[in-house]
């Protein structure tokens, strides 16, 4: 809504960035505690590597590119990093002892490009770090989104931890389940990308065009989501076993 006003946008982006940095410090502290929990002692190297995701996600300011709808850059950058990661995967991961290298490549593929994001963001905004009472206005909406994300994370992540605990760390069972989740995630990501694209456009329409265009856009998105999701469910059900083996 305010992306056309350079001064307001700089202030807003700096506030968001400051909150991100503060959240990153807290999250890294909590992740550090998890690394030293006895149950996870055998996975300390993995936990440390995946903790880098917290730092890179915080400095990546992906939301700036969503605000300005710069999806061309996001697409090119993502495809390049994914291709490089696939090449590294086949070059360096040879057997089960290379799981730490595999984890590092996963981090590179998912958030490695955030380093580029940080430096390129200067094309749009001037970021700075500062803490004052103006940040408080963002706390309530952020808390609501945070609670939803925590609930989602428990649903999406704790299942594998629980499965490992219930099967006495049977890596085969957890591995098969994780493979199925990854396949489903591909489809879910496709549907989620629709939402990611639509949210800033809806905000823009609300500020400049009125509710008619918003309602038309939401209706189109609902139809598109159903058009993709229902055939995906049927298709995955039919080819599930083959997909897992592949």
C-alpha positions as a Python dict, from the first residue, in 0.01 Angstrom:
ca = {
    (1, 'X'): (0, 0, 0),
    (2, 'X'): (287, 240, 67),
    (3, 'X'): (543, 116, -183),
    (4, 'X'): (496, 429, -395),
    (5, 'X'): (615, 649, -106),
    (6, 'X'): (994, 613, -80),
    (7, 'X'): (1024, 771, 264),
    (8, 'X'): (746, 563, 422),
    (9, 'X'): (878, 250, 255),
    (10, 'X'): (1232, 303, 387),
    (11, 'X'): (1095, 351, 739),
    (12, 'X'): (871, 46, 717),
    (13, 'X'): (1144, -177, 570),
    (14, 'X'): (1392, -71, 838),
    (15, 'X'): (1138, -147, 1109),
    (16, 'X'): (1072, -492, 965),
    (17, 'X'): (1443, -560, 928),
    (18, 'X'): (1511, -454, 1288),
    (19, 'X'): (1240, -687, 1417),
    (20, 'X'): (1380, -966, 1199),
    (21, 'X'): (1727, -921, 1347),
    (22, 'X'): (1586, -925, 1702),
    (23, 'X'): (1383, -1238, 1625),
    (24, 'X'): (1689, -1400, 1467),
    (25, 'X'): (1894, -1353, 1787),
    (26, 'X'): (1617, -1509, 1998),
    (27, 'X'): (1569, -1798, 1753),
    (28, 'X'): (1944, -1868, 1738),
    (29, 'X'): (1956, -1875, 2117),
    (30, 'X'): (1671, -2129, 2129),
    (31, 'X'): (1831, -2334, 1851),
    (32, 'X'): (2156, -2333, 2049),
    (33, 'X'): (1974, -2481, 2347),
    (34, 'X'): (1823, -2753, 2126),
    (35, 'X'): (2167, -2848, 1994),
    (36, 'X'): (2275, -2946, 2346),
    (37, 'X'): (1963, -3146, 2436),
    (38, 'X'): (2084, -3506, 2498),
    (39, 'X'): (1820, -3657, 2268),
    (40, 'X'): (1960, -3456, 1974),
    (41, 'X'): (2327, -3508, 2060),
    (42, 'X'): (2382, -3735, 1761),
    (43, 'X'): (2243, -3467, 1531),
    (44, 'X'): (2444, -3167, 1653),
    (45, 'X'): (2619, -3114, 1319),
    (46, 'X'): (2287, -3125, 1133),
    (47, 'X'): (2115, -2891, 1377),
    (48, 'X'): (2399, -2641, 1348),
    (49, 'X'): (2392, -2646, 968),
    (50, 'X'): (2015, -2610, 950),
    (51, 'X'): (2034, -2328, 1206),
    (52, 'X'): (2207, -2123, 937),
    (53, 'X'): (1864, -2112, 773),
    (54, 'X'): (1752, -1882, 1055),
    (55, 'X'): (2028, -1631, 986),
    (56, 'X'): (1999, -1639, 608),
    (57, 'X'): (1620, -1613, 620),
    (58, 'X'): (1642, -1307, 843),
    (59, 'X'): (1887, -1114, 625),
    (60, 'X'): (1726, -1234, 302),
    (61, 'X'): (1443, -974, 312),
    (62, 'X'): (1238, -1184, 70),
    (63, 'X'): (932, -981, 164),
    (64, 'X'): (1076, -673, -9),
    (65, 'X'): (1068, -852, -344),
    (66, 'X'): (712, -968, -277),
    (67, 'X'): (605, -612, -196),
    (68, 'X'): (747, -486, -528),
    (69, 'X'): (627, -802, -710),
    (70, 'X'): (973, -868, -851),
    (71, 'X'): (895, -1231, -932),
    (72, 'X'): (1121, -1244, -1236),
    (73, 'X'): (1428, -1196, -1017),
    (74, 'X'): (1296, -1442, -756),
    (75, 'X'): (1238, -1707, -1024),
    (76, 'X'): (1575, -1670, -1201),
    (77, 'X'): (1764, -1663, -871),
    (78, 'X'): (1581, -1966, -731),
    (79, 'X'): (1623, -2177, -1046),
    (80, 'X'): (1997, -2101, -1064),
    (81, 'X'): (2059, -2194, -701),
    (82, 'X'): (1848, -2510, -733),
    (83, 'X'): (2042, -2619, -1044),
    (84, 'X'): (2376, -2557, -872),
    (85, 'X'): (2254, -2752, -569),
    (86, 'X'): (2150, -3050, -782),
    (87, 'X'): (2494, -3056, -944),
    (88, 'X'): (2665, -3038, -603),
    (89, 'X'): (2438, -3316, -480),
    (90, 'X'): (2556, -3559, -748),
    (91, 'X'): (2920, -3453, -719),
    (92, 'X'): (2966, -3464, -341),
    (93, 'X'): (2700, -3696, -199),
    (94, 'X'): (2811, -4054, -265),
    (95, 'X'): (2699, -4261, 35),
    (96, 'X'): (2514, -4239, 368),
    (97, 'X'): (2817, -4090, 547),
    (98, 'X'): (2780, -3773, 338),
    (99, 'X'): (2459, -3669, 511),
    (100, 'X'): (2621, -3355, 658),
    (101, 'X'): (2725, -3241, 310),
    (102, 'X'): (2372, -3318, 192),
    (103, 'X'): (2231, -3097, 468),
    (104, 'X'): (2462, -2810, 373),
    (105, 'X'): (2353, -2837, 9),
    (106, 'X'): (1988, -2831, 118),
    (107, 'X'): (2050, -2507, 308),
    (108, 'X'): (2228, -2361, 6),
    (109, 'X'): (1942, -2453, -224),
    (110, 'X'): (1669, -2314, 1),
    (111, 'X'): (1817, -1994, 147),
    (112, 'X'): (2166, -1951, -1),
    (113, 'X'): (2033, -1695, -245),
    (114, 'X'): (1925, -1473, 45),
    (115, 'X'): (2275, -1330, 57),
    (116, 'X'): (2214, -1187, -290),
    (117, 'X'): (1874, -1061, -174),
    (118, 'X'): (2029, -855, 102),
    (119, 'X'): (2267, -663, -123),
    (120, 'X'): (2021, -626, -411),
    (121, 'X'): (1751, -485, -181),
    (122, 'X'): (1921, -144, -205),
    (123, 'X'): (1754, -105, -542),
    (124, 'X'): (1426, -62, -359),
    (125, 'X'): (1486, 52, -2),
    (126, 'X'): (1752, 181, 233),
    (127, 'X'): (1774, -57, 529),
    (128, 'X'): (1890, 42, 875),
    (129, 'X'): (1862, -107, 1223),
    (130, 'X'): (1697, 83, 1505),
    (131, 'X'): (1479, 6, 1804),
    (132, 'X'): (1213, 248, 1923),
    (133, 'X'): (844, 257, 2021),
    (134, 'X'): (738, 275, 1653),
    (135, 'X'): (812, -97, 1628),
    (136, 'X'): (535, -178, 1876),
    (137, 'X'): (261, -118, 1618),
    (138, 'X'): (379, -425, 1425),
    (139, 'X'): (394, -660, 1724),
    (140, 'X'): (24, -754, 1739),
    (141, 'X'): (-19, -859, 1371),
    (142, 'X'): (322, -1032, 1382),
    (143, 'X'): (220, -1223, 1694),
    (144, 'X'): (-95, -1351, 1523),
    (145, 'X'): (106, -1470, 1221),
    (146, 'X'): (371, -1616, 1451),
    (147, 'X'): (114, -1823, 1640),
    (148, 'X'): (-25, -1957, 1312),
    (149, 'X'): (327, -2041, 1192),
    (150, 'X'): (409, -2218, 1517),
    (151, 'X'): (96, -2429, 1486),
    (152, 'X'): (184, -2506, 1124),
    (153, 'X'): (544, -2592, 1215),
    (154, 'X'): (431, -2832, 1488),
    (155, 'X'): (205, -3002, 1235),
    (156, 'X'): (470, -3014, 960),
    (157, 'X'): (786, -3086, 1160),
    (158, 'X'): (701, -3260, 1487),
    (159, 'X'): (545, -3554, 1305),
    (160, 'X'): (889, -3677, 1191),
    (161, 'X'): (1039, -3631, 1538),
    (162, 'X'): (746, -3819, 1692),
    (163, 'X'): (771, -4096, 1435),
    (164, 'X'): (1142, -4139, 1510),
    (165, 'X'): (1068, -4157, 1883),
    (166, 'X'): (780, -4404, 1842),
    (167, 'X'): (981, -4634, 1612),
    (168, 'X'): (1295, -4622, 1831),
    (169, 'X'): (1480, -4410, 1574),
    (170, 'X'): (1405, -4645, 1286),
    (171, 'X'): (1567, -4444, 1006),
    (172, 'X'): (1396, -4649, 734),
    (173, 'X'): (1046, -4566, 855),
    (174, 'X'): (1130, -4199, 905),
    (175, 'X'): (1307, -4186, 568),
    (176, 'X'): (1009, -4327, 377),
    (177, 'X'): (772, -4090, 554),
    (178, 'X'): (1003, -3792, 485),
    (179, 'X'): (1024, -3885, 117),
    (180, 'X'): (644, -3882, 94),
    (181, 'X'): (630, -3545, 269),
    (182, 'X'): (883, -3399, 23),
    (183, 'X'): (674, -3512, -274),
    (184, 'X'): (362, -3356, -124),
    (185, 'X'): (559, -3037, -50),
    (186, 'X'): (622, -2986, -421),
    (187, 'X'): (247, -2961, -484),
    (188, 'X'): (184, -2756, -172),
    (189, 'X'): (458, -2511, -277),
    (190, 'X'): (289, -2465, -614),
    (191, 'X'): (-38, -2371, -445),
    (192, 'X'): (140, -2155, -186),
    (193, 'X'): (312, -1960, -464),
    (194, 'X'): (-31, -1849, -586),
    (195, 'X'): (-102, -1700, -245),
    (196, 'X'): (241, -1535, -229),
    (197, 'X'): (181, -1359, -559),
    (198, 'X'): (-175, -1254, -479),
    (199, 'X'): (-129, -1100, -131),
    (200, 'X'): (68, -788, -238),
    (201, 'X'): (-159, -741, -539),
    (202, 'X'): (-468, -753, -316),
    (203, 'X'): (-312, -492, -86),
    (204, 'X'): (-238, -271, -385),
    (205, 'X'): (-595, -303, -516),
    (206, 'X'): (-739, -228, -173),
    (207, 'X'): (-548, 99, -163),
    (208, 'X'): (-594, 209, -524),
    (209, 'X'): (-877, 28, -704),
    (210, 'X'): (-1152, -76, -465),
    (211, 'X'): (-1311, -404, -362),
    (212, 'X'): (-1446, -517, -701),
    (213, 'X'): (-1104, -609, -837),
    (214, 'X'): (-1015, -773, -505),
    (215, 'X'): (-1324, -993, -516),
    (216, 'X'): (-1259, -1090, -881),
    (217, 'X'): (-899, -1178, -801),
    (218, 'X'): (-993, -1384, -495),
    (219, 'X'): (-1256, -1572, -696),
    (220, 'X'): (-1001, -1650, -969),
    (221, 'X'): (-750, -1770, -711),
    (222, 'X'): (-1007, -2000, -549),
    (223, 'X'): (-1086, -2160, -887),
    (224, 'X'): (-717, -2193, -976),
    (225, 'X'): (-636, -2353, -641),
    (226, 'X'): (-912, -2613, -680),
    (227, 'X'): (-810, -2677, -1041),
    (228, 'X'): (-459, -2771, -925),
    (229, 'X'): (-521, -2933, -587),
    (230, 'X'): (-801, -3181, -665),
    (231, 'X'): (-627, -3349, -964),
    (232, 'X'): (-303, -3348, -763),
    (233, 'X'): (-465, -3544, -479),
    (234, 'X'): (-607, -3803, -719),
    (235, 'X'): (-282, -3826, -917),
    (236, 'X'): (-57, -3867, -615),
    (237, 'X'): (-288, -4132, -473),
    (238, 'X'): (-256, -4331, -798),
    (239, 'X'): (123, -4303, -842),
    (240, 'X'): (225, -4288, -475),
    (241, 'X'): (422, -4613, -457),
    (242, 'X'): (602, -4552, -786),
    (243, 'X'): (691, -4197, -682),
    (244, 'X'): (842, -4316, -354),
    (245, 'X'): (1051, -4583, -528),
    (246, 'X'): (1170, -4331, -784),
}
